[in-house]
């Protein structure tokens, strides 16, 4: 039985990888990242919001095509949002704490990604959704990834630093 479970897990992982390689690729050369997204989503580049703290330099969101065409598109949560903030010279956790992005009781896991100085996954048990946030400190800025739902989580796995893939 254990062998069958391992086989099913391996086949599922291979299917997931195959599915995401057929997706479109979004490249952002200005901030040096790329990721893949399914055909069912559209890209909603958004203007920076300087009144936010910390100031947001760039934001792009991936929303279901049908929801994006609706009258309530502005109110719909995206499958994945990528936010870029000014670079930090200090430790990423200190930046997160200073900017209210590391609430007490959060689960924090260190992440490694080629091209990032530091990376962390923050799980906030006080939020229902989204309650998972991934942050990378790079030369070009602090990148925040906010996945929501299965597609958002799968997209998160395709995120790479360096616009070319």
KEVEXLO-577969 format. One line per field, with one value per residue: x, z, y of N, C-alpha, C in turn; residue in one letter; residue number from 1. Coordinates in steps of 0.05 Angstrom, whole numbers, plus 5000, padded with zeros to 4 digits. Each point is the difference from the previous one (the first is absolute). Example, Ala and Ser with C-alpha at 12.3 -4.5 7.8 and 13.67 -1.06 7.14 Angstrom:
! residues 2
n.east = 5264/4993
n.up = 5156/4986
n.north = 4886/5021
ca.east = 4982/5016
ca.up = 5000/5001
ca.north = 5024/5024
c.east = 5018/4985
c.up = 5000/5014
c.north = 5024/5022
r = a/s
k = 1/2
This chain:
! residues 165
n.east = 5017/5022/5008/4975/5001/5025/4991/4978/5016/5016/4979/4988/5024/5004/4974/5005/5024/4989/4981/5018/5014/4975/5002/4988/5020/4999/5011/5014/5010/4981/4986/5006/4975/4994/4977/4989/4981/4978/4992/4989/5024/4994/5018/5000/5017/5010/4990/5025/4999/5009/4974/5006/5001/5024/5012/4979/5020/4991/4978/4999/4976/4994/4980/4981/5002/4983/5014/5022/4982/4997/4977/5004/5013/4996/4978/5008/5004/5024/5006/5014/5011/5015/5011/5010/5017/5008/5025/5007/5015/4980/4998/4992/5006/5021/5003/4995/5015/5019/4992/4999/5020/5006/4973/4995/5012/5013/4995/5026/5003/5026/5004/5008/5010/5009/5019/4991/5003/4974/4987/4974/4988/4979/4992/4979/4999/5004/5010/4977/5001/5022/5012/5008/5025/5011/5023/5011/5024/4998/5018/4978/4998/4981/4999/4974/4996/4975/5002/4980/4994/4990/4988/4993/4995/4988/4989/4996/4995/4989/4998/5013/5023/5000/4996/5023/4986
n.up = 5000/5016/4986/5002/5025/5003/4986/5014/5022/4990/4993/5023/5012/4985/5005/5025/4999/4988/5018/5018/4988/4998/5024/4999/4991/5025/4986/5021/4977/5005/5009/4977/4992/5002/4989/5004/4981/5009/4978/5021/5004/5008/4989/5025/4983/5022/5003/5004/5025/4995/5004/4988/5023/4992/4987/4985/4989/5003/4985/4999/4989/5006/4984/5009/4975/5008/5022/4985/4986/5026/5007/5013/4977/5006/5006/4978/5017/4994/4981/4990/5019/4985/5023/4991/5021/5010/4990/5015/5015/5018/5022/4985/5021/5002/4973/5001/5021/4989/4980/5023/4988/5025/4999/5025/5004/4982/4982/5004/4973/5004/4979/4982/4986/4978/5007/5021/5014/5003/5012/5004/5012/5000/5020/4994/5024/5001/4976/4988/4984/4987/5007/4975/5007/4976/5013/4981/5011/4981/4981/4986/5022/5018/4993/5000/5004/4990/5005/4983/5012/4987/4983/5020/5014/4978/4996/5026/4994/4981/5022/4984/5012/4986/4984/4993/4987
n.north = 4976/5000/4979/4993/5007/4990/4980/5000/5004/4982/4986/5005/4997/4978/4994/5008/4989/4979/5001/5006/4981/4992/5011/5024/5016/5010/5020/5007/5010/5018/4980/4989/4995/4974/4993/4977/5002/4989/4989/4988/5009/5025/5016/5009/5013/5007/5023/5010/4993/5024/5001/4977/4988/4992/5020/4996/4987/4975/4995/4974/4997/4975/5007/4984/4991/4983/4997/5000/4985/4993/5010/4977/5002/5025/4986/4987/4980/5006/4982/5020/5013/5017/5007/5024/4999/5023/4998/4980/5016/5000/4985/4980/4984/5016/4999/4974/4998/5016/4984/4988/4987/5001/4995/5007/4978/5014/4982/4999/4996/4994/5016/4984/5021/4989/5018/4987/5023/5004/4980/5007/4980/5017/4985/5015/4987/5026/4995/5004/5021/5005/4978/4998/5008/5005/5003/5015/5001/5019/5002/4992/4985/5005/4975/5007/4975/5004/4974/4993/4978/4978/5016/5016/4978/4990/5023/5000/4974/5015/5014/5016/5005/5023/5021/4990/4983
ca.east = 4983/5018/5011/4979/4997/5023/4997/4979/5011/5020/4985/4987/5020/5008/4978/5000/5022/4993/4979/5010/5018/4984/4989/5013/5020/5000/5027/5001/5029/5007/5005/5016/4987/4981/4984/4981/4972/4982/4985/4974/5004/5010/5019/4990/5021/4988/5017/5010/4984/5020/4990/5003/5025/5019/4991/5000/5012/4987/4982/4987/4981/4990/4972/4984/4991/4971/4997/5012/4982/4976/4998/5012/5027/5017/4996/5007/5028/5015/5012/5026/5009/5028/5005/5028/5006/5027/5019/5008/5028/5001/4988/4972/4981/4998/4983/4972/4991/4997/4978/4975/4994/5008/4984/5006/4987/5002/5020/5020/5019/5020/4999/5023/4993/5023/4997/4990/5017/4985/4972/4984/4972/4987/4973/4986/4977/4977/4986/4988/5012/5023/5014/5028/5014/5028/5016/5028/5016/5017/5014/4981/4978/4988/4978/4980/4982/4977/4984/4973/4988/5018/5016/5020/5021/5015/5015/5022/5021/5014/5013/5029/5013/5013/4977/5002/4997
ca.up = 5000/5002/4973/4983/5008/4989/4971/4994/5006/4980/4976/5004/4998/4972/4986/5008/4986/4972/4997/5002/4978/4977/5006/4989/5018/5004/5007/5008/4999/5017/5028/4998/5008/4981/5010/4981/5008/4982/4979/5011/5015/4986/5015/5007/5012/5016/5006/5027/5020/5018/5027/5017/5015/4986/4973/4980/4974/4977/5007/4977/5011/4981/5007/4982/4976/5003/5022/4991/4982/5014/5011/5026/4997/5019/5026/5000/5007/4979/5006/5010/4998/5004/5007/5003/5017/4998/5012/5028/5004/5024/4998/4990/5022/5012/4982/5003/5027/5000/4982/5009/4983/5015/5025/5022/4997/4973/4994/4981/4990/4981/4973/4982/4972/4985/4994/5023/5024/5021/4993/5021/4996/5024/5003/5021/5008/5007/4975/4987/4973/5000/5025/4994/4986/4995/4996/4992/4999/4976/4994/4989/5018/5015/4984/5015/4984/5016/4985/5011/4985/4989/4978/5012/5012/4979/4988/5019/4996/4975/5003/4998/4998/4973/4982/4979/5009
ca.north = 5024/5023/5003/5011/5028/5014/5001/5020/5026/5006/5005/5026/5021/5002/5012/5028/5013/5000/5020/5027/5006/5008/5027/5024/5011/5029/5009/5028/5007/5023/4991/4975/4974/4988/4978/4989/5003/4985/5015/5009/5025/5023/5016/5027/5017/5021/5023/5001/5014/5012/5006/4976/4998/5016/5007/4979/5009/4986/4978/4986/4980/4981/4996/4984/5015/5007/5020/5025/5014/5007/5028/5000/4991/5014/4989/4972/4994/4986/4974/5007/5028/5004/5027/5006/5023/5009/4981/5004/4993/4983/4974/4999/4998/5026/5016/4990/5009/5029/5007/4987/4977/4977/5002/4981/4974/4991/4979/5010/4980/5011/4990/5006/5004/5011/5028/5014/5000/4986/4995/4988/4995/5008/4990/5015/4984/5018/5006/4976/4998/4983/4998/4992/5021/4993/5024/4997/5025/4999/5025/5019/5007/4979/4989/4985/4983/4994/4980/4994/4977/4980/5011/5019/4984/4988/5022/5007/4981/5006/5026/5001/5026/5001/5000/4980/4972
c.east = 5017/5012/4980/4996/5023/4998/4979/5011/5020/4986/4986/5020/5009/4978/4999/5022/4994/4978/5011/5019/4984/4988/5016/5021/4998/5029/4999/5030/5007/5006/5012/4988/4983/4985/4981/4971/4982/4985/4974/5003/5010/5017/4988/5022/4987/5020/5010/4982/5018/4990/5001/5027/5006/4990/5004/5011/4985/4982/4988/4983/4991/4972/4986/4988/4971/4995/5011/4981/4974/5000/5014/5029/5019/4998/5008/5029/5014/5009/5028/5005/5030/5004/5030/5003/5029/5019/5005/5029/5004/4987/4970/4980/4997/4982/4971/4988/4994/4976/4974/4993/5009/4986/5009/4984/5002/5021/5018/5019/5019/4998/5026/4990/5024/4995/4989/5020/4987/4972/4987/4971/4987/4971/4987/4975/4976/4984/4987/5012/5004/5014/5029/5012/5029/5015/5028/5013/5019/5014/4980/4977/4992/4976/4982/4982/4977/4982/4973/4989/5022/5017/5021/5023/5018/5017/5024/5024/5016/5015/5030/5010/5017/4978/5001/4998/5005
c.up = 5000/4972/4981/5006/4989/4970/4992/5005/4978/4973/5002/4998/4971/4984/5006/4985/4970/4995/5000/4978/4975/5004/4985/5020/5001/5008/5007/5002/5019/5029/5001/5010/4977/5014/4978/5011/4979/4981/5011/5016/4982/5019/5004/5012/5014/5005/5028/5018/5020/5028/5018/5014/5003/4972/4980/4974/4977/5011/4975/5013/4977/5008/4979/4978/5003/5022/4991/4981/5014/5011/5028/5000/5021/5028/5003/5009/4977/5009/5011/4996/5006/5006/5004/5015/4996/5014/5029/5003/5024/4996/4992/5023/5015/4984/5003/5027/5000/4984/5006/4984/5014/5027/5020/4995/4971/4999/4978/4993/4981/4973/4985/4972/4987/4994/5024/5023/5022/4990/5024/4991/5027/4999/5024/5008/5007/4976/4988/4972/4989/5027/4997/4983/4997/4994/4992/5001/4977/4997/4991/5018/5017/4984/5018/4981/5018/4984/5013/4983/4987/4977/5010/5012/4979/4986/5017/4995/4975/5001/4999/4999/4975/4980/4978/5012/4977
c.north = 5025/5006/5013/5030/5016/5003/5022/5028/5008/5007/5028/5023/5004/5014/5030/5015/5003/5022/5029/5007/5008/5028/5021/5009/5030/5007/5030/5008/5023/4991/4972/4975/4990/4978/4991/5003/4986/5019/5012/5027/5022/5016/5027/5016/5023/5023/4999/5017/5013/5005/4975/5000/4970/5007/4977/5010/4988/4978/4989/4978/4982/4992/4983/5017/5009/5020/5027/5016/5009/5028/5002/4991/5013/4989/4971/4995/4985/4973/5004/5029/5000/5029/5004/5026/5008/4979/5007/4991/4982/4973/5001/4999/5026/5018/4992/5009/5030/5009/4985/4975/4974/5000/4978/4974/4989/4977/5010/4978/5013/4986/5006/5002/5013/5029/5016/4999/4983/4994/4988/4995/5006/4990/5014/4985/5018/5008/4975/4997/5028/5001/4991/5022/4991/5026/4993/5028/4997/5027/5021/5007/4975/4991/4984/4985/4992/4981/4997/4978/4983/5012/5019/4985/4987/5022/5008/4982/5006/5027/4998/5028/4999/4997/4979/4972/4981
r = x/x/x/x/x/x/x/x/x/x/x/x/x/x/x/x/x/x/x/x/x/x/x/x/x/x/x/x/x/x/x/x/x/x/x/x/x/x/x/x/x/x/x/x/x/x/x/x/x/x/x/x/x/x/x/x/x/x/x/x/x/x/x/x/x/x/x/x/x/x/x/x/x/x/x/x/x/x/x/x/x/x/x/x/x/x/x/x/x/x/x/x/x/x/x/x/x/x/x/x/x/x/x/x/x/x/x/x/x/x/x/x/x/x/x/x/x/x/x/x/x/x/x/x/x/x/x/x/x/x/x/x/x/x/x/x/x/x/x/x/x/x/x/x/x/x/x/x/x/x/x/x/x/x/x/x/x/x/x/x/x/x/x/x/x
k = 1/2/3/4/5/6/7/8/9/10/11/12/13/14/15/16/17/18/19/20/21/22/23/24/25/26/27/28/29/30/31/32/33/34/35/36/37/38/39/40/41/42/43/44/45/46/47/48/49/50/51/52/53/54/55/56/57/58/59/60/61/62/63/64/65/66/67/68/69/70/71/72/73/74/75/76/77/78/79/80/81/82/83/84/85/86/87/88/89/90/91/92/93/94/95/96/97/98/99/100/101/102/103/104/105/106/107/108/109/110/111/112/113/114/115/116/117/118/119/120/121/122/123/124/125/126/127/128/129/130/131/132/133/134/135/136/137/138/139/140/141/142/143/144/145/146/147/148/149/150/151/152/153/154/155/156/157/158/159/160/161/162/163/164/165
